[in-house]
């Protein structure tokens, strides 16, 4: 019998381990010892998931540190941007290979790790053989965190970096399985002082963990049936498909945001305050607002590293920046035709919103101020609710592109829009 990875089992093991590890963490007298302690905890958790996972990140993050050190030395030179581009490509290469050739990539990782473990300590190889964890767990999140550090190092925004600080950031236990894509400073890698144990952090962290668990097991679990709609859509009516698709969207959000809550809560127990990752994304007035409140750590990453550098706030380059930003977000999930269509769909929505906003701002000066007439207020309220419902439907229609292969999409949408 083999063990299968799940984010919840990871966090359960983490919380059990914290019963002993957390008091030791706060008793340690220096920030360096605390960082080493958290690295050890993360290593133990990854080893328990699968020894090969620990081996992967024991290679990934030191190599990432070498790239960052190189960038720090080259950042002030005229060709520093070329070094940054090469480093980003190198960091992306494992992720791209995994996305494009997942079976071959995982098979090679399994073979290499097993061969290494057999030479080092055979019982570890035997332990690894019974672990069926999907490898590499968390690589998408780790890759974007590494790239973010690279860019910030090139821009001179990372002031304090060392091998220990960097490994602490890479192995920060709350971020390993499902993110968020936290920044280097956000995870406390530049702190020099130990954070004291406080009832406020413990209370806020425990409450956030409970909220996350409630989302996953109390609210999301009863909606798990909705995932079947993608497999059995040929046997359902259009009404049932709409209901199931809406239920799936809520189920997906509750699960994802629930695990983000647990990650934020466990980090708070350690005295680290991570930024929010979800903020009522489905009740927004347009796709732009949706993406500003859905998987916010990924959106923030794409905005500062793709949107702004490509001129997203300049009129001549704004549409190219929007397109590249949303395609980065789409292909981060997977490199496939369906995800390309997902990116094109949302890019079209975001560009439409930008054009609409530009036209409205241009004509606003010629419109006289609205009166306080009650009917106008009711109309504005109805318009606001209508825009929020329309945005939810717009987002809802993109979920099949996240789940289904491209050749199944036409049949799904035809069934969804059929009258019976």
Helices and strands as residue ranges (DSSP letters): H 7-27, H 31-49, H 51-74, H 80-100, H 102-120, H 122-129, H 139-154, H 163-170, G 173-175, H 199-213, I 214-220, G 221-230, G 233-235, H 238-269, H 287-293, H 296-302, I 303-307, H 318-333, H 337-363, G 364-366, H 374-396, H 399-403, H 406-416
